Amino acid sequence: MSDNTSAPPAAWPLVALFTAGYLAPYLLPTVVGRLDAHLPLSPAQAGLVGTALLLGSATAGLTLASRIPRHGQRPLARLGLLLAALGYGTAAATTLLPLVVAGVVVGGFGSGTATAVAASGIAGQRDPHRISSLGLLSVSATAGALYLTLPRLGGGHALPFAAIALVAALAWPATGRLGGPTRPGPAVRGSGRLPYPRAGAVLAGCLLLWSLTQEALWGVSGRIGAEQAGLPEATLGVVFAVALGAGLLGVTAASAFGARLGRAVPIGAGTAAIAGCVVLTASADGLAGFAAGEILWNAVYPVVLSYVIGLAAALDARGRWAVLAGSASSLGTACGPVAGSLLAEGFGFRGMGLVLGTLLLVVAGPMTAVALRAGGRGPAPAEGPVRRGGAPATAVRPDPASGLPVRVRRTPRRVLLLSPAARRSRNQERASEQDQERAGILGG
């Protein structure tokens, strides 16, 4: 008998896929800055190109949220990496604006596809927080290395896009360890409804605004450093690299602590700390203030994000809330560069920082509430699959005493099918009983 259930994929392919999908948003400041400097685009127009990239990523996640088990992780991951390599490669190879924008959108859709597959796989792991922390470590290290390297390789808009395309190509071999399409047996039943809909919707909505504020500042950080703090590109690259290095330390510490701190404290207190870092960065007028704000912010941001990813994964073991929350994050990230540019033009960098910091404090409360309510839950049980041939499947249920997930064996329902002769005999008996009841009623 063949077994429809597949073991969770190994961690390192998911980390590689996570890195390839998240790298473009991490490099957004240098992407937008080089588009503005080396193509006939204004800062706002360059921000719109960055928004197009991130909208393509968000669209992929929203489209694929419920389709990954059906189509399989391996084919979708390879499609995403192929689109990323082709799209960003095209954007790097030409200076024609229509082709650059088209390549950016296609590449963004590929990045979003890779991210969605990685999020779905991480949610099915035994310890999703540890795997997401490893992914953030990997992408932070890769982006930090590129921030140190790219300024020394020359100008032009092509280098960041070429680097993202190269990382997508390097991640291709990892897809061989991912699973194929799921072929549920005839006993599979399930409504497909998302568990914990209210908590998931609140988390996704707050994460959209949370990510918008992060990317609004990240998208204009290069302008703040160059125009307000007066820093050259090489110095900015060093600051960004050190900041991402601080993020490595933060995620390492979060991975070491794991769930011992719970999720509410890191998410709530961490978001409040990020609000202060945003205000500090946006008001900096020299190297010290700018570097301090960027380094502290980037040290805390991936820590909070790792716990948010773990929280979304805990709401549904099939990874649907993880993908939807990630797509909401990408949608907020997509609006970030435009929002940052508009706020900077309307209120200045300092005013922009105050608005973004206030918004972060507003969303910190609901996100903390979701973490408190869902903090003791294990991943919501997946609906199926049941092994073909009637073999029992396992489900994950939270233990009432400890709140930890435990596996519960479920036995399939047995359905007895009557033969045609037995079915006719049973129908005749029922008709006879109904006739007798009618006769008794009329006789009475």
N, C-alpha and C positions, 0 to 999 in steps of 0.2 A: 504494500500500500504506500502510495506517495503521501508525503506530508506537506500540507499547504502552508504551515506556519514556518516562518524563517527566523533564524536567530538575529538579534540586533547586530548591525554592522560594527566592525571594529572602530575604535575611537579615532585612529589617525586618519582614515579617509574622510571622516566628518570634519576633523580639524582642517585638513587641506582644503576641503570644499568651502568651509566657513571662511578661511583666509582669502580664497579667490573671490568669494562673493562680497565680502566686506571691504576689500582693499580700496575700491573706487571711492566710497564715501570718506574713508580715512585720508585719501589724497586730495580731497576736494579743494582745500585752500590753494595748493599749488596748481591744480588743474584750472580753477577759475582765474587765478592770478596770471598764468601764462596765456590763457585765451585772451584776457584783457590786454596783455602786453604785446603779444605777437600776432594777433589777428585784428581786423578792423571791427572791434567790438568795444562798446562802452562797459564800465563795470556792471551796470544793471543788466546789459545784454549777456555778458559773460555769466552772470548769476543765473539768467534764464536757461542757458545751455546746461549749467550744472543741475538746475531744476529738472530739465528734460531727462537727464541721465537718471536721476533719482525717481522720477515718476515712472520711467520704464521699469525700474527695479520694483517699485511698489505694485505696479500692474501685474508683474509676474507672480508675486506672492498672493495677491488677491485672486488671481485666476487659478492658481494651482493648489490652493489650500486644501481642498477636498479630493483632489485628483491624484495625489502622489501615490497612495497605495495601489490604485487601479493601474496606473501607467508604469509604476516601478521607479525606485530611486536611481538605478544605474542609467536608464535611457534619458531620464529628465536631467540628471547631473551632466551627462555628456552633451546634451543639447544646450544646456546653459553655458557650459565652458566653451563650446564651439561658437555660440553667438557672441560671447564676451570676447573671445580672441579675434573673431572676424570684425565685430563692431569697433572695438577700440583700435585694432590694427588699421582699419580703414580711416578712422579719425586721425591716427598718427601719420598716415601716408600721404595726406592731402592737405592743402590749404583752402580748398573750395568750401565755403561755409555750408552750403546745403549738404555736401557729403560729410563734413565734420559733424553736423547736427544729426544726420541720419545714423552715422556710425555710433555716436554717443547714445542715441535712443536704443539701438539694437544691442549695444554693449551693456547698457543699463538693464535691459530685459534679461540678458544672459546672467548678469550678476545677481539679479533678483531670483532667477530660477535656481542658481546654485545655492543662494542663501536659504531659500524655501526648503530645498531638499535637505540641507544641513540641519535646519531647525527641526524638521520632522524627524530625522534620525536621532538627533540629540534628545528629543522628548521621549523616545523609546528606550533610552539608556537607563541603566540602574541608578546612575548618579549624574543627572543632566547638568547640575551646577558645575561639577568638576570638568566635564567635557566642554561646556561653554566657556569656562575659565581658560582652558587650554587653547580654545579657538581665539579668544581675545588676546592671549599671550602671543600667539603666532602672528595674528594680523598686526598687532602693535609693533612687534619686532620687525616684521617686514616693512611696514610703513616707516618706522624710524630709520631703518637702513636706507630706504629710498630718499628720505628727506636729507640725509647726510650726503648721499651720492649724486642725486640729480643736479644740484647746483654746480658741481664740479665737472659735469659732462657737457655743459653748454646750455644755450638758450633754446628758444623755440617751444611751440606747444606740443610737439610730438612725443617728447621723452616720457612724460607721465602716462600717456595713453599706451605707449609701447610697453612700458613696465607692467601695467595692469594686464595687457594681453599676454605678455610672457608668463606671468604668474598663473593665469588661467590655463595656458598650455602645459605648464609644469604640473598642475594639479590633475591633469587627465589620467595618468596611470592609476591614481588612487580610486577612480570610479570602478575599477575592476573588482573591488572588494565590497561594493554596494549590492543591494538586492534588486531583483527584477520585479515584474508585475506580480501582484497577489491574485491568485485564482481561487476565490472562496468556494468551498464545497457546497453541496446542496443543502446542508443543514445550517448554513450561516443565516442568522436572522439579526435584524437591527434596524432601528429607525433612522440611524445616521444623524440624530439630533446631537447638538453640542451640549456637553455637560456644563453645569454652572454658568448658564448664559448671562446672568446679571453681573457676576464677578468678572467674567471674561470681557464683557462689553465695556465695563468701567475701566478695566486695565488697558484695553486696546485704545479707548478714547483718551485716557490720560497719557498713555505712551506716545500717542500722536503729538500732543502738545509738548510733552517732555522732550521728544526728539527734535521738534521744530525749534525749541529754544536753543538746544545744543548746536544744531547745524546753522542756525541764524548767526550765532557768534563765530562758529568754526569757519563759516563761509566768508566772513569779513575779517578774520583774524590777521590774514596777511596785510590787508589794508590798514588795520589798526597799528600793526607793528611798523609798517613802512611810512604811513602818513602822519600818525599821531606820535608814535614813539621814535620815529626817525631811524629805523634799522635797515641795513642793506639786506639783499636776498640771502646772502651766505649766512649772515647772523640769524636771520629768521629761520633758515633751515636748521641751524644748530639748536635754536630754542625749541622748535617743533620736535626735533629728534630727542632732545633731553626730556621734553614733556611726555612723549610716547614711551620713553624709557621709564619714567616715573609711573606711567600706566602699567608697565610690566611688573614693577614692584607691587603696585596696588592689587593687581589681579592675583599675583603669587600669594600675597597675604590673605586675600579673600578665599583662594583655593585651599590654603592651609586651615583657615578657620572653618570653612565649609558651612554646615547647617547649625553649628553651635551657637551662632549669634541669632538664629532665626532669619527671617526675611524682612520683617517689619522695620527693625532698627537700621540695617544697612540701606534699605530703600528710602525710608523717611528722613533719617539724619543725613544720609548721603546726598539726597536731593537738596536739602537745605544748605549743605556745605557747597554744593555746586552753584547754587544761587549767589552765594557770597563771592565765589571765584569768578563768576560771570561779571559781576559788578566791578571787581578789582581789575580784571583784564580790560574791560571796556573803558575804564577811566585812566589807564596807564598812559603816562607821557614820557616814559624812559625805559631803558632796558630792564632795570630792576623790577619795576612794577609789572611790566608786561610779562617778563619771564616767570615771576612768582605766580601771577594769575594763571598763566597757561600751564605751568608745571603742576600746581595744586589741582587745577581743574581736570587735567588729563590723568592725574593719579586717582581721583575719586570716580570720574565718569565711568570707566570700564568696570569698576567694582560694583557700582549700582546696577549697571546694565547686566552683569552676569547674574545677579540675584533676580532681576526682572525676568530674564530668560528662563531661569529655573522656576520662577513662580508661574509663568505661562505654561511651561511644560507640566507642572504639577496639576493643572486644571484639566488636562486631557492627555492620556498616554499615547493616543494616536497622533499627537502633534498638531492637531488642527488649530488650537488656540495659540500654540507657539508660532505657527505660520501666520495666522491672522494678526497676532500682536506684532510680529515682525513686519508684516505688510503695513500696518498702521504706523509703525515706527518709520518705515521707508517713506510713507506718504508725508508724514511730518517733516522728515529729513528733506524731502523734495521741495517742500515749501520754505524750508529754512533759508537758503541763500537769497531768495527774493524778499522774504520778510526781513532778513538782516539788512539788505541793501536799502529797502524802503524806510525802515526804522532809522538807519544811519543817516539817510538823506533828510528825513523829516525832523529828527530829534538830536542828531549828532551821535557820536559813538557813546558818550556817557549816558545820554537819555535812553539810547537803545539798551544799554546794560541794565538800567533800572527797570525798564519794561520787562525784559526777559527774566530778570531775577524775581520780580513779583509774580510772573506767570508760573515759574518753577515752584514757588512757595504755595501757590494755589493748588497745583496738581499733586503736591506732596501728600496732602491729607487723604484724598481718595485712594491713592496707590498704597499708602500705609494701611488703610482700612481693609483693602482687598488682601494684603499680605497677612494681616492679623486673622482674618476670617478663613483664609485658605492655607495658612501656615502649617497647620497640623495635618492636612490632607496628603495622602499619597496621590500619585497620578490617578485621575479618573479612569475607571476601567474602560478598555477598548471593547467595542461591540464585536465579538468574534476575534479571529476566525476559529471555527471548530474543525478539528482534523477530519479529513475525509475518511469514511468508513466507520464513523461513530466513535472514534477515540475521544476521550474527554479532553477538553481544553482547560486552560488556567486563566483566572482573572485576578486583577489586583484590587484588593479592598483595604481600606484603612482599618487597623485594629482599634476598637473602641477604647481600650485601656491605655495603649501607648501612643496612638495616633500614627504609628509607623505602618507602611504598606506591607501586607502579607498576601501570599498567593493562595487562592482558594480554587480547588478543583471543581469544575462544573461538569455534570453528566448531561449528555444530550437527551432531548425529549424523544420518546419513542412514539411513533404514530402507527396504529394498527389499521391496515387497509382491508376492507371486506371484499370478498369475492363477489362477482355480479349476482350469483344465485343467492348468496346470503343477504345481499343488499335488497333484492326483490322480496325475499321472505320477510325481512324486517319492515319494509314499507307496507306490505300487506297486513301484517299484524297491527301496525299503527293505524291504518285505515279502518280495520275492524273495530279497534278500541274506540275510535272517534265516532263510528256509526252507533255503537252501543250507548255511548254517552248522549248522543243526540236523541236516541229513542227513549232513554230514561227521562230526559228533560221534557220531551213532548208528552209522555205518558203521565208525568206528574202534573 
